[in-house]
């Protein structure tokens, strides 16, 4: 019921910044995007997918410990766009980044299977 399209991935040097975007759309007869919790997950090569950050209906963000203080998640309700501002990037941040949505008021990074809708991913590569 939710279509998600990520963009903004690129190759950058350590210490640099990137901003990822995720545009969400729903059927006109469906629940509005504002009723979903939105999240960013990432999957480094050869590793398991992990939660990065999420934001719920209340606009309060939740971050993985590994990105606290460096990443900022935000959303623009008018354009139904989710953002991930990534600063002070490290090589360990290199991964395929996915936008995900879950119907519910509050977000969390546990139980990732609860996020039913996923984008195609955008690649972030951070070189030392």
GICORUR-V914759 format. One line per field, one symbol per residue. ss: DSSP state (2 for helix, 1 for strand, 0 for the rest). phi: phi as a letter, one per 30 degrees, with the letter a starting at -180 (. if undefined). A space follows every 10 residues. Layout:
ss->???
phi->???
//
This chain:
ss->0111111000 1110000111 1111110000 0022211111 1110000001 1111100000 1110222000 1111110000 1111110000 2220111111 1110000000 0222001100 01111110
phi->.bcbbcajda cbdejdbbbc bbccbbddcc ddedccdbbc cbbdeibddb dcabbcedid dbbdedceic cbcabcddch bcbbdcchdc edddadcccb bbdldccacd hdddddcbdd jbdbbccd
//
